[in-house]
Amino acid sequence: AAHPIDALAARPDRWLEAQGRLVEPLIRRRGSDRYEPLSWDDALAHVGAQLRGLASPDEAVFYTSGRTSNEAAFLYQLFARRLGTNNLPDCSNMCHESSGTGLGDAIGVGKGTVSLDDFARADLIFVIGQNPGSNHPRMLTTLQAARRRGCGVVAVNPLREVGLERFGHPKEALSLLGRSEPIADQFVPVRVGGDAALFRGIAQEVLAIERERGGREAVVDWAFVQGRTSGFEAWRAPVEASDPAAIETQSGLARDELRALA
């Protein structure tokens, strides 16, 4: 009640996280500049009124998380189908359709092109917005092996992921005795929603280093760019023209941090 929505939007992500979890429904009434609590009965009545006011059940979309329990998802889809629609996308459907389309346009195939063998050959690995310790723990073993042979591991995430800070392999005797080791050697606390600005900032610094070195120790693989890509100059122009101060604000990272990553 004390914070208008515009003021909340300007707060740092860490401050928002520290305020705790939402424990009741909230509503933003038409014309209001802030959220207010709503009882569950009133919230469900509001949702029901909206659904009954549709010209067709197909005007509703029942979006759900892929992490919903099977029991909850079963009841949810029964409710939607009883209403009369099959509009039931889940989070994986929604995100992978868009990423698949984007990847198809950019590289010609709608899924990742990295194999496990690539991790054994890489000099630097970026783990972006993922928590392998919770979501795919077997990946930690692969990352651990890469780190042990000297590969750099950079974690890009607003929150520090414990599994990337310290990891003990359950099949190693010393780990059973409590030994653990770090996986990521650098954490990048990007601002929520600042991913595009982060990578534009890194690209801007890579191009700047290329100019500074005058091609004598070129950091850009020009043979690859010229032989395997198209549209490079059209991409390069807006990257170099971007305002570094705006990139800092949007990404939440100082320019020297972006330079270090570059």
Secondary structure, 3 states (H helix, E strand, C coil): CCCCHHHHHHCCHHHHHHCCCCCCCEECCCCCCCCEECCHHHHHHHHHHHHHCCCCHHHCCCCECCCCCHHHHHHHHHHHHHHCCCCCCEHHHHHHHHHHHHHHHHHCCCCCCCCHHHHCCCCEEEEECCCHHHHCCHHHHHHHHHHHCCCEEEEECCCCCHHHHCECCCCCHHHHCCCCECCCCEEECCCCCCHHHHHHHHHHHHHHHHHHCCCCCCCCCHHHHHHHCCCHHHHHHHHHHCCHHHHHHHHCCCHHHHHHHC
